Amino acid sequence: FGHSFLVCATGLSAREIVDELDRRISLDPAEELACTRDHLARINALRLDRLLDTGAL
């Protein structure tokens, strides 16, 4: 990809993470960047929810 592979792994099994990598490895750079942004948004939302619920990351 030319950058780190980012996946929101919350709730995913190891097999599902590998399947996601297999799916994304054939994407063109723009599609992969869009997937990376989507997963980063999911991670950020989970972290914000946790911060608002508990006051800690």
N, CA and C atoms as an extended XYZ file, in Angstrom:
171
Properties=species:S:1:pos:R:3:atomname:S:1:resname:S:1:resid:I:1 pbc="F F F"
N         0.805       -1.200        0.000 N   PHE     1
C         0.000        0.000        0.000 CA  PHE     1
C         0.847        1.263        0.000 C   PHE     1
N         2.059        1.174        0.481 N   GLY     2
C         2.879        2.364        0.619 CA  GLY     2
C         2.648        3.072        1.942 C   GLY     2
N         1.807        2.496        2.797 N   HIS     3
C         1.545        3.033        4.129 CA  HIS     3
C         1.085        1.871        5.005 C   HIS     3
N         0.927        2.129        6.268 N   SER     4
C         0.501        1.075        7.185 CA  SER     4
C        -0.921        0.633        6.879 C   SER     4
N        -1.169       -0.656        7.048 N   PHE     5
C        -2.515       -1.200        6.912 CA  PHE     5
C        -3.261       -0.896        8.197 C   PHE     5
N        -4.391       -0.224        8.089 N   LEU     6
C        -5.173        0.159        9.252 CA  LEU     6
C        -6.533       -0.511        9.165 C   LEU     6
N        -6.922       -1.164       10.255 N   VAL     7
C        -8.227       -1.789       10.304 CA  VAL     7
C        -8.798       -1.600       11.705 C   VAL     7
N       -10.074       -1.311       11.772 N   CYS     8
C       -10.759       -1.260       13.059 CA  CYS     8
C       -11.075       -2.703       13.415 C   CYS     8
N       -10.312       -3.273       14.324 N   ALA     9
C       -10.395       -4.696       14.627 CA  ALA     9
C       -11.388       -5.023       15.734 C   ALA     9
N       -12.011       -4.025       16.314 N   THR    10
C       -12.961       -4.261       17.390 CA  THR    10
C       -14.073       -5.188       16.896 C   THR    10
N       -14.228       -6.303       17.589 N   GLY    11
C       -15.271       -7.258       17.252 CA  GLY    11
C       -14.927       -8.216       16.128 C   GLY    11
N       -13.726       -8.091       15.557 N   LEU    12
C       -13.334       -8.975       14.468 CA  LEU    12
C       -12.433      -10.092       14.973 C   LEU    12
N       -12.580      -11.254       14.377 N   SER    13
C       -11.665      -12.368       14.664 CA  SER    13
C       -10.399      -12.179       13.834 C   SER    13
N        -9.374      -12.944       14.152 N   ALA    14
C        -8.139      -12.893       13.366 CA  ALA    14
C        -8.433      -13.245       11.908 C   ALA    14
N        -9.295      -14.222       11.686 N   ARG    15
C        -9.652      -14.630       10.319 CA  ARG    15
C       -10.324      -13.472        9.572 C   ARG    15
N       -11.200      -12.744       10.237 N   GLU    16
C       -11.888      -11.624        9.601 CA  GLU    16
C       -10.913      -10.493        9.255 C   GLU    16
N        -9.906      -10.284       10.082 N   ILE    17
C        -8.895       -9.262        9.791 CA  ILE    17
C        -8.088       -9.665        8.567 C   ILE    17
N        -7.695      -10.931        8.490 N   VAL    18
C        -6.962      -11.422        7.314 CA  VAL    18
C        -7.842      -11.325        6.067 C   VAL    18
N        -9.118      -11.668        6.208 N   ASP    19
C       -10.043      -11.540        5.074 CA  ASP    19
C       -10.138      -10.090        4.601 C   ASP    19
N       -10.157       -9.149        5.539 N   GLU    20
C       -10.200       -7.727        5.175 CA  GLU    20
C        -8.929       -7.318        4.432 C   GLU    20
N        -7.788       -7.795        4.900 N   LEU    21
C        -6.529       -7.519        4.200 CA  LEU    21
C        -6.583       -8.098        2.792 C   LEU    21
N        -7.020       -9.341        2.657 N   ASP    22
C        -7.121       -9.970        1.335 CA  ASP    22
C        -8.043       -9.174        0.417 C   ASP    22
N        -9.147       -8.675        0.959 N   ARG    23
C       -10.088       -7.895        0.156 CA  ARG    23
C        -9.472       -6.589       -0.307 C   ARG    23
N        -8.754       -5.952        0.596 N   ARG    24
C        -8.259       -4.604        0.314 CA  ARG    24
C        -6.960       -4.575       -0.488 C   ARG    24
N        -6.239       -5.669       -0.516 N   ILE    25
C        -4.924       -5.652       -1.159 CA  ILE    25
C        -5.014       -5.401       -2.673 C   ILE    25
N        -6.157       -5.716       -3.255 N   SER    26
C        -6.301       -5.512       -4.702 CA  SER    26
C        -6.937       -4.165       -5.056 C   SER    26
N        -7.268       -3.364       -4.050 N   LEU    27
C        -7.881       -2.068       -4.319 CA  LEU    27
C        -6.877       -1.100       -4.926 C   LEU    27
N        -7.366       -0.159       -5.704 N   ASP    28
C        -6.469        0.880       -6.205 CA  ASP    28
C        -6.189        1.861       -5.058 C   ASP    28
N        -5.165        2.691       -5.181 N   PRO    29
C        -4.770        3.570       -4.077 CA  PRO    29
C        -5.896        4.452       -3.541 C   PRO    29
N        -6.728        4.991       -4.403 N   ALA    30
C        -7.821        5.859       -3.936 CA  ALA    30
C        -8.846        5.072       -3.135 C   ALA    30
N        -9.164        3.864       -3.585 N   GLU    31
C       -10.119        3.019       -2.852 CA  GLU    31
C        -9.554        2.606       -1.497 C   GLU    31
N        -8.276        2.262       -1.462 N   GLU    32
C        -7.649        1.868       -0.200 CA  GLU    32
C        -7.613        3.041        0.764 C   GLU    32
N        -7.307        4.225        0.270 N   LEU    33
C        -7.295        5.407        1.125 CA  LEU    33
C        -8.682        5.663        1.712 C   LEU    33
N        -9.723        5.481        0.914 N   ALA    34
C       -11.089        5.653        1.405 CA  ALA    34
C       -11.402        4.621        2.498 C   ALA    34
N       -10.975        3.377        2.313 N   CYS    35
C       -11.176        2.343        3.339 CA  CYS    35
C       -10.413        2.697        4.610 C   CYS    35
N        -9.195        3.165        4.457 N   THR    36
C        -8.393        3.551        5.620 CA  THR    36
C        -9.084        4.667        6.390 C   THR    36
N        -9.594        5.672        5.679 N   ARG    37
C       -10.318        6.768        6.342 CA  ARG    37
C       -11.537        6.253        7.083 C   ARG    37
N       -12.269        5.314        6.467 N   ASP    38
C       -13.459        4.741        7.096 CA  ASP    38
C       -13.091        4.014        8.389 C   ASP    38
N       -12.049        3.210        8.339 N   HIS    39
C       -11.632        2.471        9.531 CA  HIS    39
C       -11.099        3.415       10.609 C   HIS    39
N       -10.389        4.446       10.217 N   LEU    40
C        -9.903        5.425       11.185 CA  LEU    40
C       -11.071        6.156       11.847 C   LEU    40
N       -12.103        6.467       11.073 N   ALA    41
C       -13.289        7.111       11.639 CA  ALA    41
C       -13.961        6.189       12.651 C   ALA    41
N       -14.039        4.893       12.345 N   ARG    42
C       -14.624        3.927       13.291 CA  ARG    42
C       -13.820        3.878       14.590 C   ARG    42
N       -12.498        3.837       14.460 N   ILE    43
C       -11.626        3.804       15.638 CA  ILE    43
C       -11.822        5.063       16.474 C   ILE    43
N       -11.846        6.206       15.816 N   ASN    44
C       -12.032        7.469       16.536 CA  ASN    44
C       -13.384        7.526       17.235 C   ASN    44
N       -14.431        7.039       16.580 N   ALA    45
C       -15.764        7.038       17.192 CA  ALA    45
C       -15.772        6.146       18.437 C   ALA    45
N       -15.159        4.977       18.345 N   LEU    46
C       -15.091        4.088       19.514 CA  LEU    46
C       -14.340        4.749       20.667 C   LEU    46
N       -13.241        5.416       20.348 N   ARG    47
C       -12.449        6.080       21.385 CA  ARG    47
C       -13.213        7.239       22.012 C   ARG    47
N       -13.909        8.011       21.190 N   LEU    48
C       -14.697        9.122       21.723 CA  LEU    48
C       -15.833        8.619       22.605 C   LEU    48
N       -16.507        7.563       22.161 N   ASP    49
C       -17.569        6.978       22.986 CA  ASP    49
C       -17.023        6.531       24.328 C   ASP    49
N       -15.878        5.855       24.307 N   ARG    50
C       -15.267        5.384       25.552 CA  ARG    50
C       -14.876        6.558       26.451 C   ARG    50
N       -14.330        7.605       25.847 N   LEU    51
C       -13.948        8.788       26.626 CA  LEU    51
C       -15.158        9.442       27.269 C   LEU    51
N       -16.238        9.556       26.528 N   LEU    52
C       -17.445       10.173       27.067 CA  LEU    52
C       -18.101        9.295       28.145 C   LEU    52
N       -18.018        7.980       27.976 N   ASP    53
C       -18.616        7.054       28.940 CA  ASP    53
C       -17.810        6.927       30.231 C   ASP    53
N       -16.483        6.884       30.098 N   THR    54
C       -15.645        6.575       31.267 CA  THR    54
C       -14.711        7.706       31.674 C   THR    54
N       -14.478        8.638       30.782 N   GLY    55
C       -13.525        9.696       31.071 CA  GLY    55
C       -12.087        9.295       30.840 C   GLY    55
N       -11.879        8.086       30.275 N   ALA    56
C       -10.520        7.612       30.006 CA  ALA    56
C       -10.488        6.899       28.671 C   ALA    56
N        -9.358        7.003       27.995 N   LEU    57
C        -9.174        6.286       26.740 CA  LEU    57
C        -8.683        4.899       27.060 C   LEU    57
